[in-house]
Amino acid sequence: MSVKEINTVSEFQKSIDEGVSLVDFYAVWCGPCKMLSPIIESLSGTIKDVKFLKVDVDKNEELIYQYQIQAMPTICIFKDGKLVDKNVGFLPEVALKKFIEKNKN
């Protein structure tokens, strides 16, 4: 599996609608986002029961306001379309994996 780039609000809603989704709200100019991206990519290959999505904050203002994203990176976990947890800032791989595992069950 890989990380899917989301470009529209309707695509976002459709993508998070069922199951567990991790959404990486990032910016191309954000240093910590660049450090987090390969970690998320790696985990997307090992955690099979979670969808991995990314949203460029500069291209999706409506989603940024809707989910009150104020700093990057922000990782959100959704279950069946509902936001269940949010983490702001860089997480090392072990911590991100624990964050996902804690929220997916």
N, C-alpha and C positions, 0 to 999 in steps of 0.2 A: 504494500500500500504506500501511497505517497501523500503529500500535503496538497490539498486542492485550494487554489486561489479563487476567492469569491469576489464577484464584481458588481452584483446588484442586490438590492434588498430582497427581491422575490427569490433569487437564487439562494440567498442566505437562509430565508425562512424555510424553503424546501429542503435545504441541506441539513438543518438542525431539527427538523420536524420529528424524526424517528430515531430512537436509540440514543447513544451517548456520543457527543461531539466535543472536541477540544477546538476552540477558536483562538488563534493567535492574532490579536490586533497589533499591527506593527506599522512602522514607517521605514521607507528605504534609506532615510538619512540617519536612522537611530542606531548608534553603536551597539548597545545591549541587544537590540533586535537582531542584528547581524550575528552576534555571538550565540543567540538562542536558536536561530533558524536551523543550523545543522543538528542540534540536539533534538528538536521536534521532528525533523526529517528522519533521524535515526530511530526514534521511538515509534514513528508511524510504521516502520517496518517490523517492529517486534510486538506491538500491542494491536491485536487484530480486531477486537470488539469495540473499538473507538474510531470515529471518523476524525481526521485531522484536517482542519480548515485554516486558511489565513485570510485576513482582511486588511488591505492597505488603508490606513486611517485617512490619508490625504485624498482618497478617491471615494470614500463612503461616509460622508458626514452624517447622513441620516442615522446610520447604525451607531456611530460614535455618540450621538446625542441620546439615542434610545437606550443604550447600555452604559451611559455615563463614563465613557472612556476618557480619562484625563491625563494619563501618562502611558508611555510605551516602554517596553512591551507590556501588554495586559493579556493574560491568558484567562479565558472563560470556559467553564465546563457547562454544557447544556444537556439535559435529559428530556427527551421527547418534547423539545421545543422550549423548555423552561430553564432559565439560568439557575444553576445550583451552587456555583462557587466561582470566585474571581481571584486572581493573583496579579499584583502589579509588580513589575520589575523582573530582572533576570533570575532564573533558577538553574542550578547545575542539574545534570541529567538525573542523578539519584533523587533529588528533591522533586523534580518535575514528575518523575515516575510515581513517587509516593502521592503527590497531589492528584494525579490522574486516578490511581488505584483507590484512594480514599473516596473519590466522588463518583466512581462508575457503578458501584453496587447498590 
